[in-house]
Amino acid sequence: MRLKAIREDKDITQKTLSEFLNIRQNTYSQYENGQRQLPIDTLIKLAEYFDTSTDYILGLTDNPEKYPRSNAR
């Protein structure tokens, strides 16, 4: 997972992201270091925050471009 690398590239602190997600900073730290599984809804919020795809955050693609939104909902 690329959470730490993306965050550091954008010069954002764990505290800033934990406040955005409304979670404790320690919880966010556990997401970054793999001690806690990242919930899907949090993954989606982070992808939107970083303007990238969930696949990029998860390391499934090296393309940081986000996907176009689907009209199917």
C-alpha positions in Angstrom: 0.0 0.0 0.0 1.2 3.5 -0.9 -0.5 5.6 1.8 2.7 6.8 3.5 4.5 7.6 0.2 1.5 9.5 -1.2 1.1 11.4 2.1 4.8 12.3 2.3 4.9 13.3 -1.4 2.2 15.8 -0.7 3.8 17.1 2.6 0.7 16.1 4.6 0.9 15.0 8.2 -0.8 12.0 9.7 -2.6 14.4 12.1 -4.1 16.3 9.1 -5.4 13.1 7.5 -6.7 11.7 10.8 -8.6 14.9 11.4 -10.0 14.7 7.8 -11.1 11.1 8.4 -12.3 11.9 11.9 -10.2 9.1 13.4 -7.3 9.1 15.9 -3.8 9.7 14.6 -2.7 6.4 16.0 -5.4 4.6 14.0 -4.2 6.3 10.8 -0.6 5.3 11.6 -1.8 1.7 11.9 -3.3 1.9 8.4 0.0 3.1 7.0 2.1 0.4 8.6 -0.2 -2.4 8.0 -1.2 -3.1 11.6 -4.8 -2.4 10.9 -6.9 -3.1 7.7 -8.1 0.0 5.9 -11.9 0.1 5.7 -13.3 0.5 2.1 -15.1 3.7 2.9 -11.9 5.2 4.3 -10.0 4.0 1.2 -12.5 5.8 -1.0 -12.2 9.0 1.0 -8.5 8.9 0.8 -8.6 8.3 -3.0 -10.9 11.4 -3.3 -8.7 13.4 -1.0 -5.5 12.6 -3.0 -7.3 12.8 -6.3 -6.2 9.3 -7.3 -7.6 5.8 -7.7 -8.1 3.3 -5.0 -6.0 0.9 -7.1 -3.1 3.3 -7.0 -3.3 3.6 -3.2 -3.4 -0.2 -3.0 -0.4 -0.7 -5.3 -2.5 -2.5 -8.0 -1.4 0.1 -10.7 1.5 2.5 -11.1 -0.8 5.0 -12.8 -1.8 7.7 -10.3 -4.6 9.1 -12.5 -8.0 8.6 -11.1 -10.7 6.7 -13.1 -13.6 8.6 -14.6 -16.7 8.4 -12.5 -19.3 5.8 -13.4 -23.0 6.9 -13.9 -24.2 3.5 -12.6 -25.3 3.8 -9.0 
